[in-house]
Amino acid sequence: MKITATFLLFFLPAFLYSQFRAQLAMTPEPTPDVLGPPPVEWMVGIEGGMNFNRHPGAFTTQLCQCSFSDGSGRGAVFGGEIWRRLSRRFSVSLKVLYDDMQGQYSNILENDTTLMDDGTRVPLDYERVGDVRLTYIVFNPMLQFSPYGRLYLMAGPAVGITARAQYQYRLRHLNPDYVFVSTQTDESVIEDWTDIPDVNPVRIDIRVGLGYDLWLSRTVVFSPEVSYTMPVTGISNVDGWEVNTLRAVGVIKFVLK
């Protein structure tokens, strides 16, 4: 009886453990998460979003030699990209974008103005407004690094071909009791849309940012991205006139392979 009890004491746990291991080996692995990223190598995408532009420096109009400095503005950005995985953590993409980097400048001017009804001169305040339309077709290769999970950092150069570079100069009354005789409104266009003189036909900048991959299915990814643009070249030959951009976009990518 003691021999039987001893046998059971030593060999029963071993038998049960062996059965447990066999059961684990026979149990099928769980089905992969449908929303988990497959091991893809190529994707294409479309993107769109907003540029938040800052225009440090100054420019001078041609007609009145009026100077404007330190503008800002918002514009649209949209385009497409092709993406290629290099390794587990590194990938590259080529973006082709339409970049709107428009800006607006304004300052307050006090000027003695002759009134048409009695010919007297009174000091009136005006707002001088300079609008700049500035758009580029941009080719932007980016190197992406994924430190962990679905987050990725990205950086790369960009080359832009100038598509539009114009400015407009407007003058606006700040006193509601007066209007311009020529327009019968509180605003008058001094210089209508005019080409920026000596504009640079090519723009070069450096772009850095980050993004996050959200898998909508096994073949579709949505990636919000935020990036910052640091100019290498200026807008024209005017020293110090350039544009920096904070960009927020959404990218929808489709798996090719």
Legacy VTK file of the C-alpha trace (Angstrom):
# vtk DataFile Version 3.0
C-alpha trace
ASCII
DATASET POLYDATA
POINTS 257 float
0.000 0.000 0.000
2.854 2.337 0.897
4.597 1.461 -2.398
1.435 2.325 -4.355
1.003 5.629 -2.494
4.648 6.517 -3.088
4.292 5.694 -6.797
1.234 7.894 -7.120
2.902 10.709 -5.165
5.901 10.874 -7.511
4.441 9.922 -10.898
0.931 11.394 -10.858
2.101 15.037 -10.949
4.463 14.176 -13.791
1.650 12.483 -15.706
-0.714 15.438 -15.211
1.981 17.929 -16.297
2.668 15.931 -19.459
-1.048 15.909 -20.293
-1.235 19.667 -19.728
1.693 20.272 -22.110
0.122 18.003 -24.723
-3.139 19.910 -24.463
-1.315 23.249 -25.034
0.446 21.830 -28.075
-2.867 20.687 -29.562
-4.683 23.994 -28.892
-4.796 26.134 -32.071
-3.228 29.592 -31.909
-5.684 32.491 -31.634
-6.765 34.180 -34.846
-4.693 37.308 -35.545
-6.369 40.618 -34.834
-8.160 41.805 -37.971
-7.013 45.364 -37.319
-3.393 44.377 -36.742
-0.885 45.494 -39.393
0.072 42.773 -41.881
3.713 42.501 -43.012
3.268 44.879 -45.963
6.075 46.176 -48.174
4.387 48.728 -50.465
1.538 51.230 -50.003
0.136 54.209 -51.905
-1.726 57.047 -50.268
-3.630 60.297 -50.692
-3.455 63.124 -48.191
-4.923 66.491 -47.394
-4.824 69.053 -44.633
-3.855 72.585 -43.611
-0.710 74.706 -43.659
-0.223 77.292 -40.917
2.247 79.726 -42.444
4.533 82.330 -40.912
6.268 84.888 -43.148
9.247 86.441 -41.364
11.087 89.181 -43.199
9.661 91.889 -45.440
8.792 92.720 -49.033
8.234 96.024 -50.866
5.511 96.754 -53.415
6.492 98.091 -56.849
4.023 100.961 -57.353
4.277 102.842 -54.076
7.415 101.218 -52.625
5.380 100.351 -49.519
7.018 97.874 -47.183
5.267 95.000 -45.359
6.836 92.710 -42.761
6.055 89.676 -40.594
2.915 88.172 -42.097
1.028 84.934 -41.474
-1.696 82.883 -43.082
-3.318 79.501 -43.695
-3.523 77.409 -46.837
-4.492 73.962 -48.063
-2.110 71.098 -48.782
-3.039 67.935 -50.683
-1.381 65.281 -52.826
-0.269 61.671 -52.856
2.572 59.434 -51.776
4.140 56.023 -52.340
5.534 54.143 -49.330
8.135 51.351 -49.128
9.305 49.358 -46.095
13.077 48.946 -45.747
13.242 47.019 -42.480
11.290 46.428 -39.299
11.841 50.016 -38.127
12.755 51.979 -41.266
10.738 52.909 -44.343
10.769 55.588 -47.044
8.052 57.548 -48.809
7.876 59.992 -51.700
5.235 62.701 -51.421
4.053 64.864 -54.318
2.087 67.822 -52.943
0.277 71.019 -53.818
1.417 73.414 -51.067
-0.391 76.713 -50.429
1.859 79.002 -48.342
-0.121 82.218 -48.641
0.190 85.003 -46.097
-1.300 88.345 -45.109
0.455 91.420 -43.724
-1.096 94.488 -42.141
-0.170 97.634 -40.250
-1.883 100.834 -39.145
-1.157 104.121 -40.906
-2.253 107.637 -39.946
-2.545 109.957 -42.913
-3.873 113.461 -43.492
-6.848 113.091 -45.840
-8.683 115.752 -47.856
-12.456 115.532 -47.492
-14.373 115.884 -50.746
-17.355 117.774 -49.333
-15.523 120.842 -47.971
-11.852 120.303 -48.878
-10.624 120.234 -45.294
-7.785 117.919 -44.261
-8.210 115.622 -41.276
-5.910 112.924 -39.852
-7.471 109.496 -40.442
-6.342 105.975 -39.518
-6.022 103.350 -42.247
-5.161 99.678 -42.241
-2.618 98.802 -44.936
-3.107 95.171 -46.005
-0.733 93.133 -48.152
-1.969 89.744 -49.390
0.502 87.221 -50.788
-0.530 84.190 -52.854
2.241 81.628 -52.868
1.786 78.055 -54.114
4.231 75.278 -55.004
4.273 71.814 -56.542
6.501 69.945 -54.087
8.487 66.694 -54.339
9.302 65.447 -50.851
11.163 62.172 -50.070
10.913 61.210 -46.383
12.784 58.694 -44.246
10.546 57.223 -41.534
11.709 55.611 -38.284
9.341 53.666 -36.013
10.801 53.635 -32.464
7.942 51.516 -31.127
4.404 50.520 -31.999
2.622 52.462 -34.723
4.270 55.823 -34.037
6.845 57.005 -36.571
9.218 59.939 -36.911
10.019 61.349 -40.337
12.456 63.777 -41.932
13.584 64.710 -45.421
14.276 67.454 -47.965
11.690 68.983 -50.286
11.998 70.703 -53.647
9.136 72.939 -54.792
8.404 74.407 -58.220
6.765 77.837 -57.906
3.244 77.673 -59.337
1.973 81.092 -58.232
3.702 84.062 -56.598
1.628 87.276 -56.472
0.733 90.055 -54.079
-2.069 92.604 -53.633
-2.019 95.863 -51.677
-5.267 97.217 -50.151
-6.047 100.256 -48.039
-8.945 100.174 -45.578
-10.626 103.022 -43.641
-10.804 102.400 -39.898
-13.264 105.282 -39.375
-16.805 104.090 -40.253
-17.901 107.666 -41.048
-15.772 107.846 -44.208
-15.575 105.935 -47.495
-13.310 106.053 -50.536
-14.746 108.160 -53.354
-13.532 105.702 -56.022
-15.234 102.646 -54.520
-17.865 104.126 -52.190
-16.747 101.541 -49.623
-14.289 101.499 -46.744
-11.669 99.731 -48.884
-9.644 100.545 -51.977
-7.213 98.352 -53.926
-3.962 100.244 -54.488
-2.176 97.463 -56.390
-4.189 94.558 -57.747
-2.694 91.090 -58.071
0.860 91.566 -59.311
3.708 89.104 -59.821
6.292 89.166 -57.047
9.453 90.595 -58.635
12.556 88.359 -58.848
10.742 85.412 -57.251
12.751 82.221 -56.789
11.443 79.641 -59.308
12.548 76.774 -57.026
12.001 76.393 -53.295
14.140 74.100 -51.112
13.320 73.249 -47.500
13.779 70.601 -44.795
10.750 68.890 -43.238
10.553 67.010 -39.932
7.535 65.542 -38.174
5.735 62.539 -36.764
2.755 60.345 -37.598
0.711 57.436 -36.300
-0.714 54.458 -38.220
-4.336 53.520 -37.477
-5.275 50.298 -39.296
-8.861 50.491 -40.530
-8.640 47.059 -42.154
-5.917 44.712 -43.349
-5.472 46.819 -46.492
-6.314 50.395 -45.426
-4.410 52.653 -43.025
-5.251 56.155 -41.784
-2.222 58.164 -40.635
-2.529 61.637 -39.051
0.742 63.536 -39.470
2.180 66.786 -38.087
5.318 68.307 -39.587
7.337 71.511 -39.615
9.005 73.103 -42.638
12.299 74.978 -42.351
13.192 76.953 -45.515
16.616 76.781 -47.130
15.786 79.306 -49.870
13.809 82.540 -49.643
10.694 83.608 -51.533
12.545 86.093 -53.743
15.863 87.884 -53.894
14.751 90.075 -50.958
17.038 89.147 -48.074
15.271 87.473 -45.149
11.829 87.107 -46.770
10.853 83.450 -46.350
8.032 81.237 -45.096
7.930 78.618 -42.333
5.022 76.190 -42.171
3.419 73.998 -39.518
1.497 71.309 -41.385
-1.326 69.027 -40.145
-2.600 66.392 -42.585
-4.411 63.068 -42.747
-3.095 60.311 -45.021
-5.143 57.331 -46.237
-2.835 54.542 -47.426
-3.736 51.418 -49.363
-1.686 48.214 -49.234
-0.207 47.085 -52.544
1.925 44.173 -51.312
LINES 1 258
257 0 1 2 3 4 5 6 7 8 9 10 11 12 13 14 15 16 17 18 19 20 21 22 23 24 25 26 27 28 29 30 31 32 33 34 35 36 37 38 39 40 41 42 43 44 45 46 47 48 49 50 51 52 53 54 55 56 57 58 59 60 61 62 63 64 65 66 67 68 69 70 71 72 73 74 75 76 77 78 79 80 81 82 83 84 85 86 87 88 89 90 91 92 93 94 95 96 97 98 99 100 101 102 103 104 105 106 107 108 109 110 111 112 113 114 115 116 117 118 119 120 121 122 123 124 125 126 127 128 129 130 131 132 133 134 135 136 137 138 139 140 141 142 143 144 145 146 147 148 149 150 151 152 153 154 155 156 157 158 159 160 161 162 163 164 165 166 167 168 169 170 171 172 173 174 175 176 177 178 179 180 181 182 183 184 185 186 187 188 189 190 191 192 193 194 195 196 197 198 199 200 201 202 203 204 205 206 207 208 209 210 211 212 213 214 215 216 217 218 219 220 221 222 223 224 225 226 227 228 229 230 231 232 233 234 235 236 237 238 239 240 241 242 243 244 245 246 247 248 249 250 251 252 253 254 255 256
